[in-house]
Amino acid sequence: MIRILLVLVLFGSAQGRRVQGQTQRADTPESFPLDFTAVEGNMDSFMTQVKSLAQSLYPCSSQRLDQDMKLQFLVNSSVTCNDGTPAGFYIKESRGSRRWLIFLEGGWYCFSKNTCDSRYETMRWLMSSSKWPLTRTGTGILSPQPEENPHWWNANRVFVPYCSSDVWSGSTAKTDQNDYAFMGSLIIQEVIKELLTKKGLDNPKVLLLAGSSAGGTGVLLNVDRVAELLKELGHGSVQVRGLADSGWFLDNQQYRTTDCIDTVNCAPTDAIQRGIRFWGSVVPEHCRREFEGEEWNCFFGYKVHPTLKSPVFVVQWLFDEAQLTVDNIHLTGQTLQEGQWRYIQNLGNELRNTLKNVPAMFVPACLSHEIITRSYWMDIHVKGTSLPRALQCWDRSLQNSLRNHGNSSSIVRTPPRGCPSHLIDSCPWPHCNPTCPTIRDQLTGQEMSVVQFLAHLGFDVQRMAQQQGMDPNKLLGMLSNGT
């Protein structure tokens, strides 16, 4: 039997190198260390290693193995969701991999007793763990399938549900005086500690802290604190990085100013200024010093990013739906007025300006929100490059920098030739990129072309063509082709 197992292991290792060579050509394949000593006396451990290798070689198998992430509640019961139920995380380990992907879920926020009471009635799953499922299936960058996730499929995957309503910043417990706990920053710290002590995060090489929407902002607020925690616990050699998806919000003037009564209509600046006190928020130390007394500034990407030590890759739709919503631009119902159309174009220009000094980014000119956990995340391209490819290029540039310069944070990280990681669309209209996600008419559910969508928004083709000094039909053709 031992001989059969050895043949399986050797065959599997060769297949693993072939598969990884296809999906991660630029990287040195990760090893799957198997202990062949004293096999007879350690059969259970040996079989566990073989099973782990077999799972990592899923593409070579006709039978799909269980790859769902499983729920684990925090051992420290004092760190809770809003309603006092235990916080937790979902995990799928990949033994043999030294890379960890920890994803922070998004889902807006609440910033007062009234807004939190309303949220608890309508979106309780974002404030309580009482009905969390036992497992979660990963998609996009959390997928275990290399055809959907070519660069991170074999990492240890951790999904941290959002149940603190505080943009992952709070540090306030539930008491007799406080109806709700806001412990987002503490949940992240506790997850890291438990992974270190319980789940084998004791010999990692890379830890990627990723998140979407409020989770994306949470990455910007917490990535340096995670690096500092690991250093304090004796793991300072871990390469901690951030991936912030759809969390780069602007503190701009709303198109139409409204009272700050509910989450949707409250301007971002007003909401955060109220929330940061309500949540007992913790912000990155360098940013706190820079904006002392006005720490709410640290919730906005272009202000906090320059203060961060850890490398962060920014993914942002140029025309983010959540940003437009809080700016009181609503794209359903009646045709947009000319002022609204100009506001949308200006929003894209403003976002470009805030990103000009960000070294690693992927910014398509699309109207959407969140991407990295979408099943179609490989289909979106900017200047001919997909998001997974851009992330791989970024990873290579960081590895090259470490190899050549050590751990210096002051070096300029440049990607290899022909491998870009600084990508932003230059076309000026929503969905002028032909690879943007499908647009559907919200009333009929039917797909809309770019030209139909722009007509729905009230885009004046004749006038715009005149401003650009071209024939209207030529302009329509350019829009249809995504030029």
N, C-alpha and C positions, 0 to 999 in steps of 0.2 A: 504493500500500500504506500509506503514511504517513497518508493521509486516512482510510482504513478504520480504522486503529488509533486515530486521534483520536476518531472517532465512537464506537468501543467504549469508550474511556476516559470520554468525556463521559456516555454512557448509563450506564456502570457507576457513575460518581460519583453520578448522580441516584438510581439504584437503591440505592446504599449508604446515601444519606441517608434514603431511605424505610424500608429495613430497620432501620437503627439508630434511626430515629424510633419504630419499633414496639417495639423491644426495650430501648432506653435513653432513653426520653422525657426523663428528668430531666437528661440530660447533653448537653453540646455534642458533636455527632458528631466522631469523630476524623477527621483529614484523611489523605488518601493522596497525599502529595506526588509528583508525576510531573515529571520533568525533560524539557521539550520542546526544549531547546536542542541544536543540533547533533545531531539525531536520526540523520541519515544516517551520521554518523561514530561513533555510539555505540549501534548497533542492539541489541547483546547486552544492554547495561544497560537500554535502554528496554523490551525484551521481558521482562526479569526483573521490572520494575516492573509491567507489564501483567499478567503471570502472578500476581504477588502480589495485585494488586487483584482479579483473577478469583477467586482462592482466598478472599479475604475476603468475596466476594459469593456464596459457595457456595449459600445458600438460593435465589438466583435462577437457579441452574443445575440442569438435570436430571441432570447427571453429577457424582457425588461425586469430588472431587479428593483426592489423598493428603494426609491430615491427621494421620497417625501421627507420634509423636515418635521421633526417631532417636538411637541410642546414640552418645555421644562419651566416650571415656576421657580422663581428665585428662592433660594434657601433663606436669605435674609428677608423675613416677612415684614420688616418695618419699612421696606421700600415698596410702595404700592401704586396702583392706578388711582385715578381721581376719587373713586368711591370707596377706597380702602381695600378692594380686592387685590390679591397678589399680582405683581407684575411678573413678566417672564420673557421667554424667547423660544423660538423654534430653531432646531439645529439638525444638520446632517453632516456628520464627520466624514472626512476622506483621509483615512489613515495612509500615511506615506507622503501626504502633501504638507508642505510647510507654509502654505498660503491660506489666509483666513479672510473671508468676505463677510463683514457685518453690516447688515442693511437696516436703516431706520425708516419705518413707515411714515407716511404723511397723512394729512387730514385736517387742515385748518387749525383753529384754536378757539378758545373762549377767554374773555378778559374781564368778566364781572359776574356777580352772582346770577343776574338775570340771563346773561348769554350762556352761562354754564348750565343753569337749570333747563333752558331750552335745548341745549345740546344733549343733555342727559335724557330728555324725553324723546328726541328724534334720532340721535346717533349714539346710543348707549355703548355700542361695541368699541367706540373710541374713548370711552371713559371707564370701562369696566372689563375685567377678564372673565366674568361669570359665564359667558357663553362662547368663549373661544373654542374653535375646533381643536381636536387632538393633533392633527397634522396639517401641513400646508404644502402645496405643490409649487415649486419654484418655476418662474418664467423669466425670459430675458436674461439678465446677468445672473439670476439665481437658478437658472435651468441647469440640470445635470447632463444635458445632451449637447455634445460638441457641435452638432449642426445648428443649434440655436444659440449656443454660447461658446464660441471657439476658443476663448482665451481664459475663461474662469470656470469652466465646467467641472474641473477636478479639484477645485478649492474646497476647503471646509466652509460650509455656508450657514450663516446665522441670520435669521429674520427676527427683528425686535419689533413687536406690535406697538403702535402708538396709543397710549391710554392715559396720557398726562395733560393733553390739551394746552401745552405751554411752549411749543416749538422746541421741545427737548432741552429746556433751559432751567426748569424749576427746581427748587430745593426745599419746598414747604410741605410738612406733613399734615395730615387730616387731624383736626382736634375738635374739641367741643365748640370752639369759637369759629373754626374754619370748616365749612361744609364739605370742602373738597381738598384733596392733596394735589400738589403740583410738584412732581419729583422726576421730571424728565432727565435732567443731567445726572441725578443720582442713579437712575435706572441704568444708564449707559455704563457708569463706573462699576456698578454692581455686576452687570453682565460680564464685563472684562475680568473682574476678580474671579467670578465663578468659572469662566472658561479656563483661567489659569490653573485653578485648583482642582476642578472636577472634569474638565473636558479636553485636557491635553494641549491647551494653548501655552505650553511650557517650553517649546522649542520652535517658535515660529520664525519665519524669515520676513514675510510681508503681511501686514494687516491693512486691508482696505476698508475704511469706514465710508459706507455709501448711504445715500438716502434720497428720497424724492419729495418734492413740495416742502411741507414743513420739515420733513426729514432731511431734505437737501440743505435747508437753513440750519438744521440741527447739526449737520456735518461741519459747517463753517464754525459753529459755536463750540464744538466739542473735540475736533480732531487733535488740536494741540493738547487738550487736557488728557486725552487718551494716551498720547505719546508720553506725557509727563508721568501719568500713573504707571505705565509700563516701566519707565526708567526708575521710579521710586521702588517698584517691586522687583528690581534686579533684571529687567529685560530691556535695557536701553539699546541693544543692538537690533531690535525689531524695526523694520522700515515701515513707519506708519504713514499712510496716505489718505487723502479724502477724495470722494467723488460726489459732487453736489449737483443733483438733477432738479431743475425747475424750482430752485430755492433762492435764486438771485433776484430778489425783488427790489424795486425802486421806491424811494420815498418821495415820489413826484406829486405834483398838484393834480387832484382829481379833475376829470372833465367836467363833472357837475358835483359841486360840494354838497354833502348831505350830513345830517346829524349822526353822530357816532352811537347809534342805538343797537345795531346788530352787526354780526361779524362780516356779512357780505358787503354792506354799504359803508362800513367805517373805513376811513382812509388808513393805509398801513401805518403811517407815523402815529396817528391817534391811538390805534389799536395796540401797538407795541408799547407806547408810553403808559397806557393804562395797565396792560398785561404784565409788564416787567415788575411792577410793584405788587400786583396781585399774586404773581407766581413766585416771588422771591428768586428772581432769575440770577444765574451765574453766567458771566460772559468771559471770553478769553482775556487773560491777564493783561497782555500788551494792549489790547483794544480798550480794556477798562481804564487803563492809565491815560490813554490818548483822549478818551471822551469822558473823563471823570465828571460825574454829576449828570451826564447825558448818555448813559450807557445804552439807551435804546438804539443809538446809532450802530451798534455792533450787530444788530439783526439784519443789516443791509449789506449785501455781498461786497459792493465796491468800496465800502468803508472798513469792513473787517478783514477782507482778504489781504491787503498790504501788511497787516500786523501779524499774520500767521507765519509760523516757522515751518510747519509741515507742508509738503507739496499737495496741491489740490487741483483736480481736473473739474472744470465747470461745464456742465451741459445745460443749455437753456434755449428754449424756443424764442425766436426773436419777437414773436407776438404771442406772449403767454396768456392763456385764457384766464387764469386766476388773477394776473395783474390787471387785465382789462376789466374783470368783474369788480375788483375793489376800486378801480378808477371810474366806475359807473359808465362803462361802455358795454352795452348789451347787444349782442349780434343776432338776436332772434326777433321775430315780429317785423316791424316796419323797417323800411329802407333807411340806411344811415344818412344823416345830414352831412353836408360838406365839412362842417367843423369837426364832426366825429371822425370822418375819414382822415383829415389832416392830423388829428390827435393820434390816430393809430400809426400813421407814418412817422410822426415825431417820436412816438414811443420807441419805435425800432431804432431811430437815430440815437436817442438817448441811451438805449441799452448798449448799442455799439460803442459809444463813447466811454461807458463805464468799464467795458471789457478790454480796452485797447492795451492795457499793461498786464493782462492775464496771460501767462505763457502757454497754458494748456487748456483748450476749450473746443467745444463742438456746438455751433449755434446755427441751426437751420432757420430759414425765413418762413416759418410755418405758424399757423394758428393752432395751438394744441397745449397740452399740459401733461408733464411726466413722460418718460420714455424708457428708462433703463430696465424696467421690469415688464415692458410690453413685449408680446411675442413677435411684433414686427420691428423690433429695435434694430435689426440688422439691415432692414430695407431702406432706412433713411440715409441719404448721402449728402455730404457737403463737399463741393469741388471734387467729386468722384471718389471720396473716401467715406467708408461706413464708420459708424460710431465704435463698434468693437475693434476695427482696425486702428482707429485713432487712439484708443485706449492702449492697445498693444504697442503702438509707436511711443506713446508716453512712457509706458513701462520700460521699454528698451532704453529710452533716453535717460531715465533715472538710474537704471542699472549701469549704463555706460559711465554716467557721472560718478557714481559711487566707486566703480572700478578704477577710474582715472584719478579721482580727487578725494576719495574717502568720504567722510560724512559731512563735509563742509556745506553749510546751507547758503553760502554766498555765491556759489558758482552758477554760471548760466547753463541751464540744461537744454541742449539742442538735440532734436531727434535725428536718427540716421537719415542719410540722403534718400529721398523718395519715400519717406515714412513720416507723414505730417501729423502733428498733434495740436496744431493751432489753426482751427477751421471755423470760419464765419462767412455766411452768405452775404453777398454784396447787393443782391437785387432788393428793391425797396418795398414790395407789396406782400401782404400775407399770402402764403401758398404759391409764391412765384417759383419755388423750388419744386420740380416735378416729382420728387420722391416723397413729398410730404404725405402724412397719413390721409386716408380717404375722408372727404367731407360729405356729410349726409344732411339732407334737408330735414330739419327737426320735426316738421309736420308730416311729411310723407315717408321719411326714411330712405328715400332714393339718393343714390350717389350724385354728386354735383361735380362738374368740371371746374377748372380754375376760373374760366371765363364766366360760367354760370354763377359761381360763388361771388366773384367780384361784382357782377350785375346785381346780385342779391344785396350786396353791401351798398349799392348805389354808386359804383365806380363809373365815372363819366369817361368812357373810352375816347370820345371825340375830343373832349377838352384836354385830357391827359396827353393824347397824341400830339395835339397842337403845342402843348407846353414842351414836349420832347422833340418837336420839329420833325415829325414823321407821319406817314400815312396811317390812319386808324387800323386798316386791315393788317399792316405790318406789325403794329403794336399788339393786336390780338394774337397774331401768330407767334410773336415772341413770348407772350404770356402763356399760351398753350404749350410751348416748348420749354417753359421754365427759364428763359433767358433773362 
